[in-house]
Every structure is written in structure tokens, then in C-alpha cells.
Amino acid sequence: MKVLVVSGIWPPDVGGPASHAPEVSAFLRSRGHEVRAVITAAGPPAPEAYPVAWVSRALPPGVRHAEAMRRIIEGARFADVVYSTGMFGRSSLGCVAARRPLVVKLTADPAYERARRWRLWGGSLEDFQDHPSVSSLPLRISRDFDAKHAAHVVTPSSYLRELAIGWGVAPEHATVLPNPAPPLPKLRPREEIRAELGFDGPTLVFAGRLTAQKSLDIGIAAAKKAGLPLVIAGDGPDRAALEALGYARFLGPLTRQNVLELFLAGDASLLSSSWENFPHTVVEALAVGTPMIATDTGGVAEVVSDGVNGLIVPPGDIDALAAAITRFFTDDALAARLREAAVASVADYAAERVYGRLEEILLEAAR
């Protein structure tokens, strides 16, 4: 099978989404398939054993979109099937133009994301599905067209699968594939990492994009109310505003190795998001044995079970989040129980199993 992988994020970008597309590509090659990739990234990618067409994210938007579309159409003509983890609309149009089937991984509602970014919508994701603003209707129409023209849609959570079905995707063409827990690299001893980071007491950690969706202003306020240090790794448009709040410590963007070591060094990982699908970082934190204190949004509760491998609170509630933080750090028996269950709770998310199912979906679409 010949596969074109399309991704809007790729190393040197950091984080789970950035590593997903190259991991899928490597897995498919190990299974004997021929792979090419079309990507956008902040900088040039490292050399790979297969062709990677890079479109710089620094290009003006119109130029970047046109060049990405040209590369996708060109790459799709080589392929039996296209697997897209980003650039959803361009992938759909490119596959229509090249007459190739598209399997798309959805990690969010692309219409909602754009409507929020362009200030066309300020309400919740749920309200956006049923009562969108008139100005955002073209985004919904485009999203629904793209979704209906995909041969198959995979989502990391049942929550997002149900949304996609609401956009017109046939249920039999929508499959839940959780974000995998890739094999862990060798990590340094926890105490060595804590000493290097200057952790000399109980510490909350966060790693991810610093965007409005993450509601880190609420996370910082809750940590401050609970009196617990919060260390944040990552970058994004909200970083300056969050730093101006003056409580959390910011490490900037980290490599995946260093993110995993940060999770290992922390006592609990914080997720205060107003909206999430199924964050890679949740699986990674649990995989190294660090419990989650998270908001009940999107697909988070599909992997974080309250009182089992973490604590769950309603989104947007500073008092509830602060109370959960306090509960975790004052109840040693609870914290120990959550830590003990963390690793086992993501055993079913082994990369070999998840990517094997994805391979089956790609083969079926390519027929």
C-alpha cells in the first residue's frame, strides 16, 4: 500500500500531535508500506528515510495554503490512500482533485476552532453544534462537506466521534482510536530530575500549548488558591498573559523526552481546559505513573477516571479545581492509590495495537 501522510504539525514542533504523524509513518514503513509525507512545520524537518515535502509555517497564509494544496494533490496522485492528521480542508479538496480516498484523524471541531480563533464565536462547543452564529455558518458548511467526503474518520474519543456523526459522517465510517502511548524512552531517576528542576516539595506540572482552550488562567488561580507550586512547559499565544499573572513557573517548550521527565518529576499533572478532545499529554503523564487532576470536558473522562487514576472536576470552576488539588496533596492514601493505577490505566493504548487498527482502516479505504 502507498500512503500519503498529511500533517499540519511535525518535529521540530514539539508535543504529542507533532510526534504522531512521524510515528505512524515509521510504523507503516515497518509493515512494508511505502510512505510519503506533506507537512507544515515551524522549521525544516530532520532527514527521514522517505520523502517529506515541507511547507514552512512562516510563509504568508495565502502562499502557504496554496503550496500545501499543490503538494497534497501531487502526493495524493502517488498514493493509494491519504491519511491526514491536519490541514483537513486542503486534504479533502486535494483527495477530491486526485480522486484518492481520505482517512482523516479529527482531534477537534475545525469549524469551532476557526470560529473561536477569528472571534466569530464565543460560546461553548456544544452550543456551536446547534446554534452557530450566522458569520460562522460557512465554516460549518465547509467542515460538513469535508467530513462527508472522507472515506473514514478516526477520533481519539467517543465524544468527538458523536460530533462527527452529527456532521454527516456515517457511523460505520467513524472509529474511535485513542491517542497511543508510544514506548517510553529511558528516563533518568525521578530524584535526579527533581533536583535538576529545583523541585523540593509537592509540585503540580502542566505541558501543552498555551492557548485559550487550556484555560490556564483558571489552572493558575486554582493552584494559587490551593497553595501548590505549578510548573508549566510549552509555548503559545497566551504565554505572555499567563506569565503576567505572576504565580506559575514557565519552562518554555520542551522535547518529548523532557516533557516525560517533567511528568515523572511532578506529583500530579494539571489539565484545566475548557475544551479538550483526548490530549496526548494525558496518556503520557499516566504512562509514567503521574495522576491527573483534570476538568471533565470532551474525551478526558474516557481516560481519566475520577478516584481511580486522577480527579475530575467541572470546567471553569476555580474553587472545585482548587479543592481537588488540595484533596490530592493532603490525602496520602488517595495519592498513592492514584499513582499505582496510573500506568495500568493506559495499557490498552499501546502504540502497536492502536497503529495496527489504523493500518486495517487504511487498507480497507485503499481497496
N, C-alpha and C positions, 0 to 999 in steps of 0.2 A: 504494500500500500504506500502511496505517495501522499504525504501530509504537508500542508502549509500551515504553520503556526503563526497566528497574528496576535501581537500583544502591544498594548499602549504603555507598558512599563517593563523594564528589563535591567539587569545589572549593567552599569554601576548604580542604578537606582537600588534602594535597599528596602527590605521588608518582605513579608510572605508573598504578596501578589507579584513582586518583581522576580522572585525565585521560582514561581510556579511554572511559567512558560518554559524556561530552560530545563527544569526538572522533567516536565512532560516530554520535551524534545529528546532528552537523553534516554528516557525510558523507552520511547518508541523506537529509537535507533537500536537500543539493546535488544529489542524484539524483532529486529531485521527490517524495519520500515525505513523508507527514505524520507528525510525531513528537510524542509527549508523554513525560514522564518522571515517575517516582516515586522519590524518593531519601531516604536518611538522610545527614546530614552534621553536622559539629560546629557550623556556623553557617549562616546563610541564604545561599543561592547568589546569584551575580550574576544580573541580569536576562538572560533568553535570549529568542530570537525565537520560542519555542514554550513551551507550558505546562509548568512544572516544579512538581510537588507535593512540598514539603519537609516531612519529619518530623524534628524535632530529636533528635539523639542524646542530648541532655541530659534528655529525658523519662524517667520511671521505665520500666524494661523492659516491664512488662505494658502500660502505656499506649502506649508506642512501638510495640510489636508489633501491638497491636490497631488503632492508627491507620494503620500501614503496610499492614496487611491490607485495611482498608477502602479505602484509596487505590488499592491494586493491583487489587482487584475492580472498583472504579469505572473505573479507567483501562483495564483489560482489556476491558471491555464496549465501549469506543470502538474498540479495536484489531482488526486482522486477525491480528496475531501479537504475542507478548510476547517481548522479548529481555532476559534477566536476567543481570546480572553480579554479583549479590549478593542477599541475602535469599532464598536458594534455596528453603527450605521454604515461606515465605509466597508466593513467586511460583508455586510448584507448586499449592498449595491455591487461590490466587486464580484461576489459569487453569482449574482443575477447576470452581470455582464459576461462573466466567464462560463456561465452555465455549469457551476460546480456546487455540490451540496455543502452546506454550512452547519457545523456543530458549534454552538456558542455557549460559553460559560458566563452566566449572569451573576454578578456579585452585588448588584443594586438595581434600582429602577433608574435607567439612564435618563428618562424624561424628568423625573423628580430631581435627580442630581443637577441637571442643567437648569431647571426652573429655579432651584434654590441659588445656584451659582450666579445666575443672571437676574436675581431678585424679582422673578416673576411669580414666586410663591413663597409664603412664609409660614404655612401651616404644616400639619403633620403628614407623614407619608400615607397614612390610612385615608385621611380626608382627600388627599390628592387623587386617589384612585376613583373616587365617586363624585367629587365636587371641585374639579380643577378650575383655575381662573381661565377666562377667555384667552388671555395672552399666552397661556401655556398649552392650549389645545393643539397647535401644530407639532409641539414636541411629543405629545401623546400619540397623535396620528402617525408620526414617523416611527416611534417606538413600536406601535402595534403592527405596522407594516413589516418592520424588520423581524419582529418575533414570529409572525405568521410565516415568513419565508425561510426560516431556519428549519433544516431537516430534523434537528434535535436540540433541545435546550437542557443544559445541566445547571443545577443550582446547588450551593452548599447547604441550603436549609429547606425544610418543608414550607416554611413561611414564604420564602421567595418563590418557590415552585407554585404555590397557590396564587400569588400575584401574577406570575407569568401566564398561568391558565386563564386568568381574568383578562389578559391582553389578547387572548385568542389562540394561545398555544394549545394544541390537542394534548390531553392528559397523557396519552400513550407516547408522546414525543417530549415529555418533560420528566427528567430523572434527578433525584437528589444524590449528589456525590459530595460528601463532606470534604472540607479542606484537609489534605493529608498531613500526617505527622511524619515528615521525612526522617530518615535515620539521623540520629543525633551525632554530631562530631564529638571528638574527645574534648571534654571540658575540664578546666582546672578545678582543683578543690575549692569548695564553697568559701571556706575561711580565707583562702588566698585572694579570691575575687573581692570579698567584702573588705578586706584590708586595703586592697588597691583602690576601691571606690570610696573608702572612708566611711563605711557603714559600721557604726559602733553601737547600734541598738536596733530595735524593731523598725523596719522600713517598708513602705509601700513603693511599688515601682509601676511604671507605665511605659510602653513602647508602641509607637504608631505615628500616623500622620497627625500633625497639629492643625486640625480643621474644625469648623463649627460643629460638624456632625459628632465629634468626640465629646463635646460639652465639657472640656477640661476645666473651664471656669468653675463648673459645679464640682468636679472632682477635687480641685484645689481647695475650694471652700469647705468641702466635707472633710478633707484631710486636716485642714487647719482647725476646724471645729473639734475634731477628734484628738488633735494634738499629736498627730503622727507625721514624721517626715515623708515627703513624696519626691521621688526622683523620676524625671521624665526624659526619655530618649526619643528622638525623632525631630522632624522639621516640618514646616508647612506655613501657610499664610497667617495662622493665628499665633505664631510663636512670640512675636514682639508683644502683642497684647497680653498673652499669658505670663510672660516674664515680668511685665509691668505690675502684675498682681503681687509680686514680691514674696511669695511663700515657697514655692517648689524650686527644686534644683534641676537645671536643664543640662543634659549631656550632649545635645545635638544628635545628628544622625549617626547610627552605629551599623557595623556589619552584622550579618545574621549571627555569626559566632559570638560577637559581643552582646547582641540582644539576648541570646540564650543564656550567656553568663550573667547578664543583668537579672534575668528572671530567676536564675538559680540563687543569686545573692540576695534577692528580695525575700521578704517573708510572705507577702501576698501581692498579687498583680491587680491593679485597679482598672476598671472599664466603666466610665461614667457616660457613655454615649447616649444621645437622644435617638439615634437610629443606627442599627447595625444589621448586617446580614449574618455572617459567620466568620468572624475575624481569624486570620491565620495566627495572630499573636495569642489568642485564647488557647488554641491547641498547643502552641509552642510552650507557653507557660505551664500548662498542665503536664506536658510531656517531660519537663524537668522536675516535676513534683511541687510546683508552686500553685497554691489555690487561687481562685479568682474571687474578687468582690466586684460584682458587675450589675448593670442595670438590665431589667427584663425587657429587651427590645429585639425585634427581628428574630433571628435564629439563635441568639445567645443561649436561651434556656434549653435549646436542643443539645447543647454540650455541657453547660454548667447547670448542675442540679443543686438546688438550694439545700444546704445542710449535708451534702454528700461530697462534692469536690469544690464547693465555693458557697458564696452567699449572694442572693439575688434580691434586688430592691427595685421599686418603680423608677423609671427615668425622670429626671428633672427634680428630684426630691432631695435637697441637701441634707435635711435632718435625718431621713431614712438611711442615706448613704453613710453619713457620719456615725449613726447608731450601729450599722453593720460593721464598719471599721472598728469601732470601739469594742463591739462584741467579739470580733475575731481576736483582737490583741489582748483581751482580758480573760478569755476563756481558753486556757492552755489545752484542755482535753479536746475541745472543738477544733482548735487549730491543728493539733496533731492528727485528729481523725481525717480532716480535710486533706492534709498533706499526704497521708497514707493512701487515700483513694485517688489522688490526682493522676498519677501515671497510668493506673489501670483503667481509668475512665476514658482514655483516648486510644486504648489498644486496638479498637476496631478501625482506627483511622490510619493504619499503616499504609505508607505510600504505595507499596507493591499491590495491595488489594484495591485501593482507590484507582490507581492508574490502569490496573488490569481491566476494571469495569469500563473505564473511559475508552480503552483500546477496543473493547467489544462494541461500544456505541459508534466509534469512528468507522470500524469495519462494516457495520450494518448500514451506516449512512452512505458509504462509498460504493455499495453494491449497485 
